[in-house]
Amino acid sequence: MKDIVALAKRRGLIYPSSEIYGGFANTWDYGPYGVLLKNNVKASWWETMVKHRSDIVGLDSAILMNPKIWEASGHLKEFTDPMVDCKQCHRRFKGDDPSLKEPGKCYECGGELTEAKQFNLMFETNVGPVAASPNAEGGRGENTTYLRPETAQGIFVNFKNVLDSTRVKLPFGIAQIGKAFRNEITPGNFTFRTLEFEQAELEYFVDPKDADEMFKYWVKEREKWYHTFGINSAKLRIKAHDKSDLAHYAKAVSDVEYEFPFGWSELEGIANRGDYDLSQHAKFSGQELEYTDDEGKKIVPYVIEPSGGIDRATLAFLVDAYREDEVKGEQRVSLALHPKLAPIKAAILPLVKKEPVMEIAKKLYEELRKEFFVEYDESGTVGKRYRRQDEIGTPYCFTIDFESVEDEAVTVRDRDSMEQERVPISGVAEFLRKKLQ
C-alpha cells in the first residue's frame, strides 16, 4: 500500500487533502489523473446500471434533506458505533475494534479504556445563520439537520414522484451516484474509509414474492461487474451475512469483498431491505407509498439494494492494476487498468523534435483529443516517456518518426505486452474505438 500511495501522489492520482496545512482527518483529493479514473469508474457503473437497462431510471437527490427522514429511516437511533477512549494516550477506538485483543486495554500504550458509549456517525449541521438551540426537552433544535450518511433515503422519499412522472412498472430500479458523509471513529487505509465518499446505489423495487430470486440475481450481477472491468477473480469473493449480524432493516445481505494488501474488505453490499423503508416513510410522512398493479392491487414493494463505494471501487481497481516488473535491467511500474477505466487512453510521442515529425504528431493529437483523453509528450527519451505513461495506466502509446512521413503510419505500443505494430495514421481513431469498447 505504501508503494501505491506514493505512486498515486507522484503521478497526480490522489493527494492528501489540505496537505500544506498538515492534512485533515483522512480526507483525500483526486488529482488530474485520479479524477479521470474515478469519473470513468462512475461512468462505467452508470452505463451498466442505467444506460444499458430499460428497467432502471436515474436520480440525483439532495445532500441536505428534512431531518424527519433520518428519524423515519432509523438513522437517528440505530446509526451508531460503540466508542471507547484510552485514559492515558487519549486515542479513540471503536468498541468492537478487533485490534483491542485485551479487553479494557489500549493496544497502543496499554492504558485503561473508558466504558463504551454509543456514537452517532451522522454529521450535524444547522440550516440558517444561527446555531440550533436545544428544545424544551434538551434535544436538537428545529434548524438542526444532517449531511446524508447514505444516498438511499433520497431515493425512497422520491418513490412516489418517480411513479407519478414515469411509466415504470415492477420490477424497476432507481439509481444514483452521490456524496455521503460519515463521522467515522477510526478512518483509515488510504481512500478505503473516509469522512466523505461517493456512493453508487440502486434501489430495485420488486414484488415481495420475487424478492429472494432477485436478491440472488443482483449478487451475481454485481460480482460480474467487477470482473468485467478487470478485477482478478482470485481477489474477489461473496460473503453472506449471518442472520444475527443483519442490520435492523435487512432480511438478507451479501457483500462483494476484495483482498486488499490490508486484508479482505467490503466493496459493496447487496441487501434485501424488505418493505422497511417505504413503510417507515409512509408512516412518518402520512403519504401512501404503494405500487398499484394492472389489476388494481396495491403492493408495498420489497427493495433489493446493491450499494457500493465509488472510492472503494476506484481503490480496488488501482490496487489490482499495480504491477512491478523488469525491462532491460530496469524496474518498471505500471497500472494494468482496463482501457475503459484508464485516465488517459493514448499518448502521442514524436520520436524526435524535428519537423515534419512534430507536425504530424501534433495534428494526430489535436484530432484524437476531440474524442478521447490523450496526451502529447515530447520531453525526454522515448523510454522515459513510456514509463510515465505506464505509471498512469495509459494503454497505448503512438510514436511518430521519419518513417511516418513516408508510409503515413505510426507505431503503437501496448502497455501490458509492450508489443509494437504499425497502424495507418488514418486508422488510429478507429483502432482506439475498437480497443475501448
N, C-alpha and C positions, 0 to 999 in steps of 0.2 A: 504493500500500500504506500510506503514512503516513496518508492520509485514512481508510482503512478501520480501521487500528489505533486511531486517535484516536476514531472513531465507536464502535468496539467497547468501549473503556473508558468513554467518556462515557455510553453508553446501557446499561451493565451487561451487555454480551455476554461480553467476555473481559478479564480483568485480568492484569497482570504478577504472577506468584506471589511471595509473600514481599516485596511492594513496600515495606513500612515498614522492612524491613531491607536495602533496596537491591536486592531481587530475588535470583533464584537460577538460575544456569546456563541458561537457555532453558526455563523451565517456566512454565506459564500456568494460571490459574484461570478456570473458566467462571462468569460471574455469573448473576443471577436470570433474565435472558432468554437468555443463552448456553446454560445447562444445559437449558432447554426446547427450544431449537433443536437442540442435539446429541442430546437424547433423541428428538426427532422424526425425526432422520436415522437413528438406530439402529432406532427402531420401524418406519420405512418399509423399511429393509433386511430386518428380521426378518419383516415382513409379506409382502414379496415372496419371500424365500428359504425361509421355513419355513411360515408360516401358510397361504399360498395354494398350497402344493405338498404332494402326498401321498408324494413320494419323498425328502423331506429331514426329518430329525429334529434337535432341538437338543441342546446340551451346554453345560455351564459347568464347565470343568476348573480345577484349582488353579494358582495362580501359582507356588508352590514345589513342585517335583517331585524325584524321585530323580535325583541328578546323573548317573547312568549313562545316563539318557535323552539328555543332551546329548553324551555320548560316542558313543552309537549313532547319533544324528542327524548327527554330523559337526560340530556347532557348536563343540566344544572345539578342533578342529583347523582348521576352514575358515571360521568366522565371524569373520573378521579384516579389518582395513583397514591399508594401509601408512601409517605416521605419520612425519612429519618435524618437527623443531623449528628455529626460527631461533636461531642462536647469539647474535645481537645483541639483538633485541627479545623473544625467547623466545615469540613467537607460535607456535601449533601448527597444522599443516595435515595434511590427507590427502595422502599422497604422490602420488596421481593427481589432485589438485585442478587443474581446468583454469585456475584463476587463476595458477598457477605457470608463466607463459609462458616465463620464462628459467630453464632447468634449474639447480638448485642455488642459486637466489636467492629471497629473500623479496620478495613484491610490495609489502609494507608499507614496509620500510626498506632493502631491497636487501642485507640481511645474508646471510651464508653459512648454508646449511641443513645439518642433520645427515644422515647416511645414513638411509634409510628402514628402519623396523623394524615388524614386524607387531604390531598392537594388537587384542586380542580385545574385541569390543563388548559382551560379557555383563557384567552387574553381578554381582560375587561377594558372597555373604553367608555367615554362619555360623548353623548350627542349634544352639540351646542357648546357655547363658550364657558359655561360654568360647570365645575365638577359636581357629580351627583352627591346630594346629601342623603344620609340614611333616612329611611321612612320611620314611621312611628314605632314599628316593631324592631328597629335597628337593622333592617335589611337593606338591600340595594335601593338606590333612588330611582325615580321614574326615568331619568335620562341615561341610565346605565344600559349599555348593550355589549356585544361581544364580537370579536373577529371570528369568523366562522372556523370551527375546527375540522370541518369536512364540507364538501360541496353537495352531498346527497340531499340535505334538507331543502336546499333551494329547488331541487327537482320535485320533491314530494309536494311542496306548497304550490307548485305550478302545475300539478297533475290535472286539475280541472281546466285550467287555461289551455293546456295543450289539447285536451279532449274537445273543448269547445271551438278551437280555432283551426284544427286539422282534421283529417279523415282517418286517423289511426284506429286500428282495431286490434283487440287482443289476439295473440301476444304482440306487444310492441315495447320499444325501449326509448328512454330519453337519456342522452349522453351529454356530458360536459367535461371540459378541462378548465381548471381554475386554481387560484391560490387558496391555501388553507393555512391555519396558524395553530400551533400547539406549544404551550409553555412547558416544554419538556424539562424534567428534573435533571436528567443526565443525557444531553445530546452528545453525539459523537460519531466516530467512524466516517470522517470526511463528510460527504453530502448525503450519507445514508439517513441520518436522523438530525433534523434541523428545526429551528423555531418556525420558519416559514417554508413552504414547499408547494409544489403543484400536484394536484390530484387529477387522475383521469378516471371518471366514474360513469358507470352505466347502471341505470335502474330499469330492469326489464320486467314489465308487468305481465303476469300470466294468470290463467285460470288456476285456482288452488289445486285442482285435481292433476294439473300438469306440472306442478312445481318441482317435484322430485326429479322428473325426467329432464326438465330444463336446467336444473342445477347441475346435473352431470354433464349436460351439453356444454354449458358455459365454462366449466372447469377444463374440459378438453380444448375448447376454442382458445381460451386464454393461454394455456400452456403452448399450444401450437403457434401462437403469435410470436412468442419469444424465440422459438426455434426458427421460424420463417426469417427473422432478421438476424440470425447468426449465432444465437447463444448455444454453446456446447451442451448437448443433451445430457452429458455426464455430470454437468454442473447444475442441472435443474431438476427439481423434484416437486411432487404434490404431497402436502402434508395435511391430513384431515384433523380437525379439532375433536377432542373428546367432548362428549355431551356435557361433562362437568365444567369444561373451560369455555363454553359458549357465552357470548355477550347476552345481555338481558333480552335483546330483540330477536336473536337468531335461532333458527331451527336446525341449521347445518352450516358449517364453514369449512372450506379447504383453502389452504394457502399455496401459492406458487412461490417456492423458495429457490434461492440461488446460493451457491457456495462461494462466498467472498473470501478473500485472504483472512478475514476475521471470523469466518465460520458461516454456517448455513443461516440465512436470514430472509425474512419475508419481502418479496417484491410486490405481491398483490394478493388480496383476499377475495374469495368468491363466497358470498353468503346467501342463504335463503332467509330473508328477513320476515317471511310470512306477511301478514297484513298489519303488523305492528305500527308502522309509520303512518300509513293512510288513516288507520283507525284513531291513532292518537291525535293527529291534526284535525280530523273530523270532530272529535270530542272537544278539543280546546278552542277551535275556531267557530264551531256551530255550523260549518258548511258540510254538505254531502259530498264525499269523495268516493264516488262509486262509478262503476262502468256498467252501462246498460247494453246487453247483447241484442242480437237481431230479433229475438223472441220477446224482448221487453223485460227480461230477467235482469235484476240488479245484482252486481257482483262487486265485492271489495277484493281487488286482485291481490295475489301474493307478489312479492318482489324478489327477483334474483339479482344480486348486486356484485358484479366484478368491479373492485375498487383497487387501483394501483397508484403508486407514486411515480410521477414522471422523472423526478430527480433520482429516485432509486433505480428506475429502469435505465436512465442515462448512465448512471454509475456502473450498473451491471454490464451494459454494452461496452463501456470504456475498459473495465477490468478484463472482460472476456476477450477483448480485441488486443490486449497488450502482448507484444512479442519482443523477445530478445534473441538475436541470432548473430552469426559472424559472417561477414562478407569481405573476402580478400584480406583476412587477418585483422579486420576492424569490427568492433561491436556495432550492430545496427539495432536500433529500437524502432518499432513500427506499431501502428494501430490497424489491425486487420478488420476494420469496420465494414459492415455491409455497405455496398455502394450507395444505397438509398439513404443511409444514415450519415455517411461521411460528410463533414462540413464543407470541404472543397472537393468538387467532382473531378477536376483535372487541373494540371499545371502546364503552362506553356513555357518552354525553356529554349531560348535561342542558344545554340552551341557556341557561337562567337558573337562578339559585339561589333559586327560589321554588317554593312548593307550589301546585298538586299536581304540577308538572313533576318535581320531585326525587323525589317519592314513586313516580311511575310509573317513573322511571329506575332507582331502587334496586330496585324489585320485579323489573323486567326483568333487571337484573344478577344478582340472587340466583337467579332461575330458570335463567339461562344457565350460571352458574358450576358448577351441578351436573353439567353435561355437557361444557363447554368451558373452556379457559383464556381468560378475558375480563378486561377491566379497566374500572373505573369511574373517571372523571376529571371533576372539576368545577372544576379550577383553571386560571385564565387565560382568555383569549379562545378561542373555538372554533377559530380559525385556528391558534393555538399548540398547542392540543391535537391537532389534525390532524397538525401537524409532528412532535410527539413520537411519535405512533403510526406515522407514515410511516417514521421513523428506526429503529424496531424491527421493521418489516415487517408490521404489523397490516393484514390485507387489507380489513377492513370496519369502518367507524365508524357507529354508530347515534345520531343526535341526537334528543332529545325536546324538544318545545316546547309552547306553549299550544295549538296546533292539535291536538297529540296527545290532549289532553283531550277534544276534540270528536269527532275521527274515529277514535280508538283506533288510530292508525298512527304510524310513526316514519320518519325519513328515513335511508336507508342510503347511505353514500358509499363508492365503490370506490377503493381506494388507487392503482391504476395509471392508470385512465382519469379519476379524480376526478368521474365522473358520479354523479348522485344520483337516487334514486327513493323513492317512498313504499311502505312494506311494513306490512301489519297487524301489530300487536304480537303477536297470537296466532300469526302465521306466521314470526316471527323465527327461532325454533329450527329449524324445517324449512328455512328459507332457508339457514342455516349448514350444516345436514346435507348438503344438495344440493351446496353450493359446496365442501365439504371431502371429497367422495368421491374 
